[in-house]
Amino acid sequence: MCNSQVWTEVRRAQEQRPCKWNSMAILPFTLLLVNLYPANAHKPNFVLFMADDLGIGEVGCFGNSTIRTPNIDRLAKEGVKLTQHITAASLCTPSRAAFLTGRYPVRAGMSGYKGYQVIYWTAVSGGLPKNETTFAKILQQQGYSTGIIGKWHLGVNCESRTDFCHHPLNHGFDYFFGIPFTLINDCEVSKLSETYYFQERMWHYGQLFITTVFILVIITWLNLINIPWKIIFLGAFFGTLLFLYCYAAFEFHLYFNCILMKNFDIVEQPMDLELKAQQIVEEAKGFIIRNKDRPFLLFVPFLHIHNPYYTSKEFRGRSKHNLYGDNIEEMDWMIGEILEVMEQEDLAKDTLTYFTSDHGAYLEGTKGSLYLRGSNGIYRGGKGMGGLEGGIRVPAIIRWPGVVPANTSVDSPTSIMDIFTTVVKLGGGTLPQDRIIDGKDLMPLVQGIVQKSEHDFMFHYCDEHLHAVRWQESSSNTTWKVHYMSPRFSPEGAGACHGSMFCGCSGKQVLYHVPPLLFNLSSDPSEKYPLPSDSGLYRKVTETIQQAVASHNSTLHPVPQQLFRLNNLWNPMLQPCCGTFPFCWCDKEKNT
């Protein structure tokens, strides 16, 4: 409702119902309530964009001058930039779980555990637990049409290949078109396999196994040693089964993990990347048009800009940064196409549009030949690097014409989890009362009603380990950040972690800071200059933060670890398959 309409309604009410109070005295409060939450008679729509692996240094409105992102920049001009927007993890699976539930992933067993950091296969039993409540489920109960078009990466099945216990349609979405896993290099057959190094090891161990069995058979036949033939046979049998298991898991990565689904049906296996950008755009447009006469929530988690950075031929070679920049510019075009259909259907003014990334950009690791290097601007670290700012501070924009001010910014700390609470309240739902919700309502902050975030403290995890904590000090409006541990970089530097594609979270793969490192993010956002640990200010800040950590820890309870060991190992019994397993290939989209 625009301001002129608000004034008209207020005056009409005054004329029809005289009151002894001073009407002009209560008018500001009336306007505040109307602007804070529009009338319940007309629920807003929600279009939520999430890039994959996009760094804060790769978007024009956040400072990039060499990659063209006019549509994202337009959202910023027409809305509010969140300059200190923080993800709940620096990797895909835990960050997305937190986004959908408004809860730290450690509360749901989705934070990762003992090195198992994300969902590694489509066919695993781990995933977003059935007892977690997403904002889509709550809005679905409020009469919203809910859809997700893009990447899921939160699990599929639990006990059989058709139970779909972790599937989007069992977490509050009415419609799903996209990939249940994530993009991997195998999805583009011209690229080096994501599991190339594992395949090499598998063949090496296979040859060693065959040689060992052959030698045992010879020396036993010659009576040089006394080993029962049954033992040799059982060892050869189970060793062969293990080899076949590993062979299937790694050699058929393309068929088992590069899958396109529409609702519960597999429509491409393996999928054709050439068509994905256009398909996602058309599906998003179709969903909006089908639901334009009722409130809807559309979540578009893009496949861009995750490796293998596949880009449609129309956008290849257009940027100054090879495929990496091309991929970002194509994603920006996709956003523009979806925004255009909203304009054509006159929905923009009734729609809260949100844009962000699941975490920071990937920085080249020791196996960096598989990847291109991203940019997180002035911030240190990147994807998979624990609590370092570059991995968890992401670009974010909220646009809602007539409700939030245009071309403004919020510098106070906000969280990717806040979308849960914001969407639920605006959609007329009720926050769950049987669990802790960590997300806060963003509307008072982005509307300028308040100047300070409700997040006094934020906790930054790597797996189950607390790496860092952020504190917004009210008295000085200063944001402090303490690091208890951080990734151990390899000697060659370049943001690479020692001996691994991604950084570890504990043990020899991290540096333990005793005493902890303390940074003033307000004056040192790059985390270059820790405060001296012998100062009075250092002691005051770290003691306050430590008290907050103790209070936070008291709210945590043991839960099943969804990403750990057997829950995250490839299980052929859970493998989604459009044919008769293991003959899993089809292309139903081409035939429609």
C-alpha positions in Angstrom: 0.0 0.0 0.0 1.6 3.3 -1.0 1.7 6.3 1.3 -1.1 8.2 -0.5 -3.4 5.3 0.0 -2.5 5.1 3.7 -3.4 8.7 4.2 -6.7 8.3 2.4 -7.6 5.3 4.5 -6.7 7.0 7.7 -8.7 10.2 6.9 -11.7 8.1 5.9 -11.6 6.3 9.2 -11.4 9.6 11.0 -14.5 10.9 9.2 -16.6 7.8 9.8 -15.6 7.3 13.4 -15.0 10.5 15.4 -12.6 10.0 18.3 -11.8 12.1 21.4 -8.1 11.5 20.8 -6.0 13.8 18.7 -6.0 12.0 15.3 -2.8 13.6 14.2 -1.1 12.3 17.3 -1.8 8.7 16.5 -1.2 9.0 12.8 2.6 8.3 12.9 1.9 5.1 14.8 -0.7 4.1 12.3 1.8 4.7 9.4 4.5 2.8 11.3 2.3 -0.3 11.6 1.1 -0.2 8.0 4.6 0.3 6.6 6.2 -2.3 8.9 3.8 -5.0 7.8 1.3 -4.5 5.0 -2.3 -5.4 5.5 -2.9 -9.1 6.2 -5.6 -9.0 3.5 -2.9 -9.0 0.9 0.1 -11.2 1.6 3.3 -10.4 -0.2 5.0 -12.7 -2.7 8.6 -13.8 -2.1 11.3 -14.4 -4.8 14.5 -15.5 -3.2 17.7 -15.7 -5.4 20.7 -17.6 -4.1 24.0 -17.8 -6.0 26.3 -20.7 -5.5 29.9 -19.8 -4.5 29.6 -16.2 -5.4 32.0 -13.9 -3.6 31.2 -10.4 -2.3 34.0 -9.1 -4.5 32.3 -10.3 -7.7 29.3 -8.0 -7.9 29.2 -4.5 -9.3 27.1 -2.9 -6.5 29.6 -4.4 -3.9 32.6 -2.9 -5.6 33.5 -5.0 -8.6 34.3 -2.9 -11.8 35.2 -5.6 -14.2 32.2 -8.0 -14.2 28.9 -6.7 -15.5 26.0 -7.4 -13.2 23.4 -4.7 -14.2 20.4 -6.7 -12.9 21.8 -7.4 -9.5 22.9 -3.7 -9.3 19.4 -2.7 -10.2 18.1 -4.6 -7.2 20.5 -2.6 -5.0 19.4 0.7 -6.5 15.8 -0.2 -5.9 16.3 -1.8 -2.5 18.6 -2.2 0.5 22.1 -3.6 0.5 23.1 -5.7 3.5 26.9 -5.1 3.7 27.6 -7.4 6.7 25.4 -10.3 5.7 26.8 -13.5 7.2 26.2 -17.1 6.2 25.9 -19.9 8.8 28.8 -21.9 7.2 31.4 -21.5 4.5 30.1 -24.6 2.6 27.0 -25.4 0.7 25.0 -28.0 2.7 25.2 -26.5 6.2 24.6 -23.0 4.9 21.5 -24.0 2.9 20.1 -25.9 5.8 20.4 -22.9 8.0 18.8 -20.6 5.4 15.7 -22.8 5.1 15.3 -23.4 8.8 16.5 -20.2 10.4 18.7 -22.3 12.7 22.4 -22.9 13.1 23.2 -26.1 11.3 24.8 -27.6 14.4 21.3 -27.8 15.9 20.1 -30.2 13.2 23.2 -32.3 12.8 23.9 -30.5 9.5 27.1 -28.7 10.3 29.4 -31.5 9.3 31.3 -33.8 11.7 34.9 -35.0 11.8 35.8 -33.9 8.3 32.5 -34.9 6.7 31.5 -31.3 5.7 28.8 -31.6 3.0 26.6 -34.2 1.3 29.1 -36.1 -0.9 26.7 -38.2 -3.1 23.1 -38.2 -4.2 22.6 -41.6 -2.8 23.3 -41.1 0.9 20.9 -41.5 3.9 21.9 -38.2 5.4 20.0 -34.9 4.7 17.8 -32.2 6.2 16.0 -34.0 9.0 12.3 -34.7 8.6 11.6 -32.9 11.9 13.1 -29.6 10.8 10.7 -26.9 9.7 11.4 -24.8 6.7 9.9 -21.4 5.9 8.3 -23.1 2.8 6.4 -25.5 5.0 5.0 -22.7 7.2 4.0 -20.6 4.2 2.5 -23.6 2.5 0.2 -23.9 5.6 -0.7 -20.2 5.1 -2.0 -20.9 1.6 1.1 -20.0 -0.3 2.2 -21.8 -3.5 5.8 -22.7 -2.9 8.4 -23.7 -5.5 12.2 -24.3 -5.7 13.9 -24.2 -9.0 17.7 -24.9 -9.0 20.1 -26.7 -6.6 19.0 -28.6 -3.5 22.0 -30.4 -2.0 20.2 -31.4 1.2 19.6 -35.1 0.6 17.0 -37.2 -1.2 16.3 -40.6 0.4 16.6 -42.3 3.8 15.9 -46.0 3.5 15.0 -46.7 -0.1 15.5 -45.0 -3.5 11.9 -43.9 -3.6 11.1 -42.7 0.0 12.2 -39.1 -0.8 12.4 -38.3 2.9 14.8 -35.4 2.4 13.3 -34.2 -0.9 12.1 -30.6 -1.3 8.5 -31.8 -1.7 8.7 -33.2 1.8 10.0 -30.0 3.2 7.2 -27.6 2.2 7.7 -27.1 -1.5 4.8 -27.8 -3.9 7.1 -27.8 -6.9 10.7 -28.7 -7.6 12.7 -28.5 -10.8 16.4 -28.8 -10.4 19.3 -30.9 -9.3 19.1 -32.8 -6.0 22.9 -32.8 -5.6 25.4 -30.1 -6.7 27.3 -29.4 -9.9 30.5 -31.4 -10.3 33.1 -31.4 -13.0 31.9 -34.8 -14.2 28.6 -33.2 -15.3 30.6 -31.6 -18.2 32.2 -34.7 -19.8 35.1 -32.7 -21.3 36.4 -31.8 -17.8 38.7 -33.8 -15.6 36.6 -35.9 -13.3 35.9 -34.6 -9.8 37.0 -38.0 -8.5 40.0 -38.4 -10.8 42.5 -38.7 -7.9 40.3 -41.3 -6.2 40.0 -43.2 -9.4 43.8 -43.3 -9.7 44.1 -44.7 -6.2 41.3 -47.2 -6.8 43.1 -48.7 -9.8 46.4 -48.7 -7.9 44.9 -50.6 -5.0 43.0 -52.9 -7.4 46.2 -53.9 -9.1 47.9 -54.4 -5.7 45.0 -56.5 -4.5 45.0 -58.8 -7.6 48.8 -59.2 -7.3 48.5 -60.1 -3.6 45.8 -62.7 -4.2 47.8 -64.2 -7.1 50.9 -64.5 -5.0 48.9 -66.1 -2.1 47.4 -68.6 -4.4 50.8 -69.6 -5.9 52.7 -69.9 -2.6 49.8 -71.8 -1.0 49.6 -74.2 -3.9 53.3 -74.8 -3.6 52.8 -75.5 0.2 55.2 -72.7 1.1 52.7 -71.4 3.6 49.7 -72.9 5.3 46.7 -70.7 4.6 43.2 -72.4 4.3 41.8 -72.0 0.8 38.5 -70.8 2.4 40.3 -67.8 3.8 41.8 -66.9 0.5 38.5 -67.4 -1.3 36.6 -65.2 1.2 39.3 -62.5 1.1 39.2 -62.5 -2.7 35.4 -62.5 -2.7 35.0 -59.5 -0.3 37.9 -57.7 -1.8 36.3 -58.0 -5.3 33.0 -56.7 -3.9 34.8 -53.7 -2.3 36.5 -53.0 -5.6 33.2 -53.2 -7.6 31.6 -50.8 -5.0 34.4 -48.3 -5.4 34.4 -48.7 -9.2 30.7 -48.0 -9.5 30.8 -45.1 -7.1 33.7 -43.3 -8.8 33.5 -44.4 -12.4 29.7 -43.6 -12.8 29.9 -40.3 -11.0 28.3 -38.7 -14.1 25.3 -41.0 -14.1 24.7 -41.2 -10.4 25.1 -37.5 -9.4 24.4 -35.3 -12.5 20.6 -35.7 -12.2 17.8 -33.3 -13.2 14.4 -33.9 -11.4 10.9 -32.5 -11.7 9.1 -33.1 -8.5 9.8 -36.7 -7.7 10.6 -37.7 -11.3 14.0 -37.9 -12.8 13.8 -36.3 -16.2 17.5 -36.3 -17.2 20.2 -38.7 -16.1 22.8 -37.5 -16.8 21.6 -34.0 -17.4 22.6 -31.8 -20.3 24.3 -28.6 -18.9 23.8 -26.8 -22.2 20.1 -26.4 -21.5 20.2 -25.6 -17.8 20.3 -21.8 -17.7 17.4 -21.4 -20.1 15.4 -24.2 -18.4 15.7 -22.6 -15.0 14.7 -19.2 -16.4 11.6 -20.7 -18.2 10.6 -22.8 -15.2 10.9 -19.7 -12.9 8.8 -17.6 -15.3 6.2 -20.4 -15.6 5.9 -20.7 -11.8 5.3 -17.0 -11.4 2.7 -16.8 -14.2 0.9 -19.8 -12.9 0.6 -18.4 -9.4 0.3 -14.7 -10.1 -3.3 -14.6 -8.7 -2.4 -16.1 -5.3 0.5 -15.5 -2.9 3.6 -17.5 -3.8 7.1 -18.2 -2.6 9.7 -18.9 -5.3 13.2 -20.0 -4.2 15.8 -19.9 -7.1 19.1 -21.4 -5.9 21.2 -21.1 -9.1 23.6 -23.7 -10.3 25.9 -20.7 -11.1 28.8 -20.1 -10.3 29.9 -23.5 -9.1 32.5 -25.4 -11.0 32.7 -26.5 -13.8 31.5 -23.0 -14.6 29.5 -24.2 -17.5 28.2 -21.3 -19.5 25.8 -21.2 -22.4 27.4 -20.4 -25.7 25.7 -17.0 -25.9 27.7 -15.8 -22.9 31.1 -17.5 -23.5 33.9 -15.1 -24.0 31.9 -12.0 -23.0 33.6 -11.1 -19.8 37.1 -10.1 -18.8 37.5 -13.2 -16.6 37.1 -16.2 -18.9 34.5 -18.8 -18.0 34.3 -17.5 -14.4 33.2 -14.1 -15.3 31.0 -15.4 -18.2 29.2 -17.6 -15.7 28.5 -14.6 -13.3 27.2 -12.5 -16.2 24.9 -15.3 -17.4 23.5 -15.6 -13.9 22.9 -11.9 -13.8 21.0 -12.2 -17.2 18.9 -15.0 -15.6 17.9 -12.7 -12.8 17.0 -10.0 -15.2 14.7 -12.4 -17.2 12.9 -13.4 -14.0 12.5 -9.8 -12.8 11.1 -8.8 -16.3 8.3 -11.3 -16.0 7.5 -9.9 -12.6 7.3 -6.4 -14.1 5.1 -7.7 -17.0 2.7 -9.3 -14.5 2.7 -6.2 -12.3 3.9 -8.2 -9.3 7.1 -6.2 -8.4 5.4 -3.9 -5.9 3.7 -6.9 -4.1 6.9 -9.0 -4.0 9.8 -9.1 -1.6 12.9 -9.9 -3.7 16.0 -11.2 -2.0 19.4 -11.9 -3.5 22.5 -13.5 -1.8 25.1 -16.3 -2.1 25.3 -19.4 0.0 28.9 -18.6 1.0 32.0 -16.9 -0.3 34.0 -17.6 -3.4 36.2 -20.6 -3.8 40.0 -19.9 -3.6 42.4 -22.0 -5.4 43.6 -25.1 -3.4 46.4 -27.5 -3.9 44.3 -29.2 -6.6 43.5 -25.9 -8.2 43.9 -27.1 -11.8 40.2 -28.2 -11.5 39.0 -24.7 -10.6 39.2 -21.0 -11.3 39.9 -18.5 -8.6 37.1 -16.3 -7.2 37.2 -13.0 -5.3 36.0 -12.1 -1.9 37.1 -8.5 -2.1 39.0 -7.2 0.8 38.0 -10.0 3.1 40.4 -12.8 4.1 39.7 -16.4 3.2 36.9 -18.0 1.2 34.8 -21.1 0.6 35.5 -23.9 3.1 37.7 -21.8 5.3 35.9 -21.9 8.6 35.1 -18.5 10.2 37.3 -16.3 8.0 35.4 -13.4 6.8 35.8 -14.1 3.1 34.0 -17.4 3.4 31.0 -16.2 5.4 30.4 -12.5 4.4 28.3 -12.5 1.2 26.5 -10.0 -1.0 22.8 -9.5 -0.1 20.0 -7.3 -1.2 16.4 -6.9 -0.3 14.0 -5.1 -2.6 10.3 -4.3 -2.0 9.1 -1.2 -3.8 7.2 1.2 -1.6 7.9 -0.8 1.6 11.7 -0.7 1.9 13.7 2.4 0.9 15.5 2.5 -2.4 19.3 2.8 -2.8 20.2 2.4 0.8 22.4 0.1 2.9 22.5 -1.6 6.3 25.9 -2.1 7.7 24.8 -3.8 10.9 25.4 -7.6 11.1 22.6 -9.7 9.6 22.4 -13.4 8.9 21.3 -15.6 6.1 19.1 -17.3 8.8 17.1 -14.0 9.1 15.1 -14.7 6.0 13.3 -17.6 7.8 11.9 -15.3 10.5 11.2 -12.4 8.1 9.4 -14.5 5.5 7.3 -16.4 8.1 6.2 -13.2 9.8 5.3 -11.4 6.6 3.5 -14.5 5.3 1.2 -14.6 8.3 2.8 -17.7 9.9 3.9 -18.4 13.4 7.5 -19.1 14.4 7.9 -22.6 15.8 7.7 -22.6 19.6 9.3 -26.0 20.2 12.8 -25.1 19.0 15.3 -22.3 19.0 15.1 -20.0 16.0 18.3 -18.1 15.5 17.1 -15.9 12.6 15.8 -12.4 13.4 13.2 -10.2 11.6 14.9 -8.0 9.1 12.0 -5.7 8.3 12.5 -3.1 11.1 16.2 -2.9 10.2 15.8 -2.6 6.4 13.0 -0.1 6.8 15.1 2.1 9.0 12.8 1.7 12.0 15.8 0.5 14.1 19.5 1.1 13.5 20.9 -1.9 15.3 20.7 -5.6 14.4 19.1 -8.0 16.9 22.2 -10.1 16.5 24.3 -9.2 19.5 26.5 -12.3 18.8 27.0 -14.6 15.8 28.7 -18.0 16.0 30.9 -19.2 13.2 31.3 -23.0 12.9 33.5 -25.3 10.8 32.0 -28.7 11.1 31.1 -29.1 14.8 33.9 -26.8 15.9 33.4 -23.2 16.9 36.1 -21.3 15.0 35.0 -17.7 15.6 32.4 -15.4 17.2 31.2 -11.9 16.2 29.9 -9.4 18.7 28.1 -6.1 17.9 28.8 -3.9 20.9 25.9 -1.5 21.4 27.7 1.2 23.4 30.3 1.9 20.7 28.5 0.4 17.6 31.7 -1.6 17.1 31.7 -5.1 15.6 34.3 -7.4 17.2 35.4 -10.8 16.1 37.4 -13.4 18.0 39.1 -16.4 16.4 39.7 -19.5 18.4 41.1 -21.4 15.5 41.6 -20.8 11.7 42.8 -22.8 8.7 46.4 -23.7 8.3 47.5 -22.5 4.9 50.1 -24.3 2.8 53.6 -22.7 2.4 52.8 -21.6 -1.1 50.0 -19.3 0.3 47.4 -18.0 -2.2 44.7 -18.9 0.3 45.3 -22.6 -0.2 45.0 -25.1 2.7 47.7 -27.6 3.3 47.2 -31.0 1.7 43.5 -30.7 0.8 41.1 -29.2 -1.7 39.2 -27.7 1.2 40.4 -26.6 4.6 40.1 -28.9 7.5 38.3 -27.8 10.7 40.4 -29.3 13.5 43.6 -31.2 14.3 46.7 -30.5 12.3 44.8 -28.7 9.6 44.1 -25.7 11.8 46.0 -23.2 13.9 44.8 -23.0 17.5 45.0 -19.5 18.8 46.0 -19.4 22.4 45.1 -16.7 23.4 42.4 -16.1 20.8 42.9 -13.5 18.1 40.6 -10.5 18.4 39.8 -8.1 15.5 37.9 -4.9 15.3 35.9 -5.5 12.1 34.6 -2.0 12.1 38.1 -0.6 11.5 39.8 -3.7 10.2 37.4 -5.7 8.1 40.3 -7.6 6.4 41.3 -9.1 9.7 44.9 -8.1 9.5 45.7 -6.5 12.8 44.7 -8.4 16.0 44.5 -6.4 19.2 47.3 -7.0 21.7 46.2 -9.7 24.1 47.7 -7.9 27.1 45.4 -4.9 26.8 42.4 -4.1 29.0 40.2 -3.8 26.0 41.2 -7.2 24.8 40.3 -8.8 28.1 37.0 -7.0 28.4 35.8 -8.0 24.9 37.0 -11.6 25.0 35.4 -12.1 28.4 32.1 -10.8 27.2 32.3 -13.1 24.1 33.2 -16.1 26.2 30.2 -15.6 28.4 28.0 -15.5 25.2 29.7 -18.7 24.0 28.9 -20.4 27.3 25.3 -19.3 27.1 25.1 -20.5 23.4 26.6 -23.9 24.3 23.9 -24.4 26.9 21.3 -24.3 24.2 22.9 -27.1 22.1 21.8 -30.7 22.5 23.1 -34.0 20.9 21.5 -34.8 17.6 22.1 -37.4 14.9 25.0 -36.4 12.7 23.5 -36.3 9.2 26.8 -35.9 7.3 28.9 -38.4 9.2 30.2 -41.8 8.0 27.5 -44.2 6.9 25.0 -41.4 6.5 27.3 -39.9 3.9 28.7 -42.9 2.0 27.3 -43.9 -1.4 24.6 -46.4 -0.9 23.4 -48.1 -4.1 20.1 -49.0 -2.5 19.4 -45.3 -2.2 20.5 -44.3 -5.7 17.9 -42.3 -7.6 17.5 -44.0 -11.0 15.2 -43.4 -13.9 15.6 -46.9 -15.2 16.4 -50.3 -13.6 19.5 -49.9 -11.4 22.4 -49.7 -12.4 21.1 -48.8 -15.9 20.3 -45.2 -15.0 19.9 -43.0 -18.0 17.1 -41.1 -19.6 16.2 -37.8 -21.2 12.5 -37.1 -20.8 12.8 -33.4 -21.3 14.0 -33.8 -24.9 11.0 -36.0 -25.6 8.4 -33.4 -24.3 
